[in-house]
């Protein structure tokens, strides 16, 4: 922020990815020549979104305890790089996009943002075709017959969640929020949760509080939560009851 690269925004957190091209020390002053990716991310609705960013060369100057960041001029860029960087490093700056590849740099920045926001990637399992899933489960609920669950395909999806609890409860909450009551994630709350050995005992607020038609809803949300929990390595059973 102090270098003027990024504007300070309360809802965004900055992260930095860089590659050191070289260093020079002279008369107590140290210069560090960098390829720099400075960016900030916002976390909202289980997603990280980019606020702002800067990607270019930079020189970090450390002089008797003070730190200053020098950036290339937007005017005559080539002349600016030649003034800031030693001759042997200038070719690296001019071909920086080959050295500092966007895909790997952005991945590294997102990984740092996940840590900065104290998040955790949680895997949940969702129906490949949600509409078809709902139709099949509705038909089963109202007409009976064979349970269609065995024929329904689920796929793994990564969800970013605040890393505030254990992986088991966190997975249950993450899965529940993907198909919450009345479509509002704020309504998805775990009312009871206990893991005993390899079995998880669980109840959601929908199980406990209920409403007209809740049984049909639970028939559709329980499999999503159950499959997500069973995908964890040391869970072999999920029981929808208190223990």
N, C-alpha and C positions, 0 to 999 in steps of 0.2 A: 504494500500500500504506500509506504513512505517514498518509494522510488517513483511513484506516479504511474506505475504500469496498470494497476487495477484500482477502480473506484471502490471505496469502502461501502459495503452493503451489509446491514445487520442480518439479513436472511441468507447470506452466502458466505461460504468459507473458502479461503484461498488454498491452493496447493501448487507445488512447484516441481517440475521435472527438468533436469538439466544434464548436460554432458560437458565435462571439462576438457577443453582443447589444449590448454597449456597454462603455465604459471610463470610469473616473473617477479623477482624481488630485488628492490634497489633503494638504497638510502632510507630504510625503514618502511618503505611503501611496498605493498604486495598487490600484484594485479593477477586476477584469475579470469581467464578467457573462456566464455561459456557459449553453448547453444542452450537457449532457455525457453521453456514453455511454462508460462505463468497463467493460471486460470482460477476461477472460483465456481463452486457448485452449490445449488440449492437442493435440499431434500424436502419433498412434499408428495403426499399420496403414494408412498412406497417407491418413489422414483427420484433419481438424481438428474437434475437438469442444469445445463451450462448457463452461468450468469454472464461471464465475460472471459476474454482470454487474450494472451499475447504470445506469439511464437517468433523468435528471431535470435540473433546473436546479442551478446551483452558482455560487459566487462565489469567485474566486481573489484572495486578498489578499496583496500584496507590500509588506512594510514593512521598509525599511532592511536588505535582504538576507535577511529571513526570509519564508517562503512558507507560507500557510495556506489550506486549502480549507473554505469554509463551505457546509453542505448544509441544505436545508429540513427542518424538524421533521416527524416522522411524525404528531405529534399534531394540532395545529391548522395544517394545511398552508397554508390561505389567509392566515392572519395571519403565518405564518413567511415566506411569499413577499413580503408587503407590508413586512416589516421588512428583508429582505435586498436587495430590488430597488427601484430608483427607480420612481416612479409611471408614467413613460412606457414602462418595459420590462415592467411587470407583465402587460399584456394579451398580450405575446409569450410569456411563460412559461405562462400559462393555456391558450394555444392551441398549445403546443409540439409536439404530435403532428402538427399540420398542417405546421409548419415543419421539424421534425426527424423526417422520415418513417422509420418502422422499416425498410422494405425497403432504402432507400438507405444508411441509417446502418449496418445490419448488413453490407451488401456492402462498405462502406468499412472496417469493422472486420476482416472476414475478409481483405481485401486487405492490411491492415497486419499481420495475424497471419502471413500467408504470408511477408512480409518478415522479421518478427521471428524466425520459425523457419528462415529461409534456405531456403525451399522454392521449387519451380518447378512450374508446371502443365504437365504433359506430356499430349499427345493420343495415345491408343492406339486401335486398331481391334479390336473384338470381334464375334463372331458375334451376330446379333440373337437367335437361338434356340440357346443353347449345347447343349442336349440333342439337338436335331435335328442340329446340326453334328457332334456326337460320333457319333451313329448313322450318319449318311451317310459320315463318314470311316472308321468302323469297317467298314462294309459294303464300301467301296472297298478297304480294306486286305486284308480276308479274301476277297472275291469278285472283285475287279478290276473291269473295265469302265471307263466314262468317269469322269474325275476330276470330282467334284461341286462343286469350289471355285467354278467360274464361276456356279453357280446359288445360292450361299450369300451372303446379305446380311450386311454388316458395318456397324457404326455407330461413330462416334467417341465416346470416353469420356475425360473429364479425370481425370488421376491426379496427386496431389500427391507429389512426390519431393524428397528433400534435394538441393539444387543444388550438387553436389560435383564434377561432371564435365561434359563437353561434351554438347550436345543429342542427338547421335547415339547414343552409348553409353547415355545416360540413357533415351532412348526405348526402346532394346532391352531394358534391364533392367525398365523399367516394364511393357512389354508382356509380357515373360516372367513377371513376378510375377502377372499376371492369370490365368495358366493354368500354375501351377508344378508341378514333379514331386511326385506324391503329395499334392497340394493344400496344400503348405506353402511359403509364400513364401520362407522361409529357404533352401529347397533350390534356388531359382532364382539361378544364378550364371553370369556370362558368362566362358567360358574363353579365348576368343580374339576380338579385335575390331580391325579396321583399316579405315580409310576411305582409298581411293585415288581421287582425283578424284570421280566421281559414283557409285562402286561401293563397297558395304560388304561386307567379308569377315568372317564371324562364325561362331563355334561356341559352343554352350552347354556347361555341364558335363554335360548329358545326352548331347550328341553325343560327348563325349570319354570319359566314364566308362562310361555305358551300364548296362543291367540287362536282365533277361529281359522282353521286350515293349516295349523302349524305342523300337524302330522305329515301332510304331503310335503311341506317344505323340508322337514327333517329327513325324510326319505331320500331327498336329493342332496342335502348338504353333508349328511353323515358319511357317505362313501368318499367324498372329496377329502374330508379330514382324515378318515380312516386310512385311505390309500397313501396319503402323505406321511402319516405316522408309521405305517408298516414299512415304508421305504427306508426308515432309519435302521442302521445295522443291528441294534440289539432290542428291537421291538418285534414281537411275534404275534401279539394279540391286542386288540382294542375293544374294551367293554364300555358300553354306553350306560353306566350306572355308577353309583357311589360304592366305595369299598370300605 
